[in-house]
Amino acid sequence: MTTVPLSESMLRDFNQNGFILVKNLITPEEVRELVVDYEKAIRGEIPVPTFGDDHVKGRMVQLANPSQHIQGWQQHAYFQRALAIAKQLIGDDVEYMYDQIIMKPPHHPAETPWHQDAGYWRSTKGSDRAVTCWLALSRAWKDNGGMQFIPGSHLGEIQDHHGVSDHSEINDALETIVDAAQAVAVSLEAGDATFHHSRTLHYTSGNFTDVSRYGLITHYWAR
């Protein structure tokens, strides 16, 4: 499996809601392949640049561009399939921009505040025709920091964001105001992924469970 053709209904859902869920983007064996290196990276055994504190036990881990530092990742089936889907969603001129690891350990309250990716990418090509893939490498749901979205929010403008780095573990964190009552929580099994538009409002809570939440996030922009 090198590509995942999207159905007309999935394309329609993305255009209407600003996000889709792709089940089984990678196989259990492919998940295990990534997890081996993922865990080495979050332990500091594979050198990958960090955002913020460097591998502090019990804290959230945010690493920059793991695929540029972990041997074989850029050739892995995940990256091939995610790029193929990004092209279907926003056009054949899409290209990889960067990726990141965000691991939330058990019983750790660090949230990823409500924001649009375009809030970080304002005045760049990423402000409009861009998409993010959020791959679950462990089970992810609302209570342990799974993705939540505001459907249709990508159809609006880039909202005003303000910096919240003083009380957030996310690097240079931004936050915007939303009506959280409109939020839709998406539950993922390991190997599932969501794709969302750069203007789609999204959020993840802290991890209030006994299991770690492993997320691998890859950003794609159209040229």
Secondary structure, 3 states (H helix, E strand, C coil): CCCCCCCHHHHHHHHHHCEEEECCCCCHHHHHHHHHHHHHHHCCCCCCCECCCCCCCCCCEEEECHHHCCCCHHHCHHHHHHHHHHHHHHCCCEEEEEEEEEEECCCECCCEEEECHHHHCCCCHHHCCEEEEEEECCCECHHHCCCEECCCHHHCCCCCCEECHHHCCCCCCEECCCCHHHCEECCECCCCEEEEECCCCEEECCECCCCCEEEEEEEEEEC
